[in-house]
Amino acid sequence: MDTTESNSSSHAKELCGKEFIGKPISYLYRYEQIYIGKKLEPYGIGSGQFPFLMRLYSEDGINQESLSDYLKIDKGTTARAIQKLVDENYVFRQRDERDRRSYRIFLSEKAKKLEPDMKKIASEWEDILFSSFDDSQRKEITNSLEIMFENVLKIM
C-alpha cells in the first residue's frame, strides 16, 4: 500500500473510529449529498430534490403525502422540494380526483428525458460505495442495512 492509500485509510479510521456506527453513516450521507449535488448542478436540481425525482421515476403520479411517507421526510420539506422541481419544470402537481385536498405529483417530459442520466448518477454513487466489495459482500451489506432500517422503524 502506498503512502497516499495509507494516509487515506488512517484518515478514514480517524474520522469514523469504532465508537459509534452513526458517525460513518453520517459521513457517507454527507459525502453522498456533495457528490450528488455536484453531478446535478448542470440540471439545476439540488441533492435535496434527487430522492423525490428518483421515487417519481418508480411511481409517477404518487400522492404528495405518500411521497413524504415513503421517503420518511416531513411534509414541509417535501412541499419545498416539490416546489423547486415545479419551478424548474421537472414535475407538475395535479389535484387528486379522489381526495380534492391533496395533490398528485407527475413527471414532466423534461424530467422523463433525464431519467437515464439520473439513474446513472445513482448507479455511479452505488458503484463507488461498493467498489472494494464482491457481490456476496455487497448483498450482505445491503441486507444488514435493511435490517438496521427495520429495527429503527420498530421504535419510531
Secondary structure as GFF3:
##gff-version 3
##sequence-region A 1 156
A	DSSP	alpha_helix	3	16	.	.	.	ID=ss1
A	DSSP	alpha_helix	22	40	.	.	.	ID=ss2
A	DSSP	three_ten_helix	41	43	.	.	.	ID=ss3
A	DSSP	alpha_helix	50	58	.	.	.	ID=ss4
A	DSSP	alpha_helix	64	71	.	.	.	ID=ss5
A	DSSP	alpha_helix	75	87	.	.	.	ID=ss6
A	DSSP	beta_strand	91	95	.	.	.	ID=ss7
A	DSSP	beta_strand	103	107	.	.	.	ID=ss8
A	DSSP	alpha_helix	109	129	.	.	.	ID=ss9
A	DSSP	alpha_helix	135	155	.	.	.	ID=ss10
###
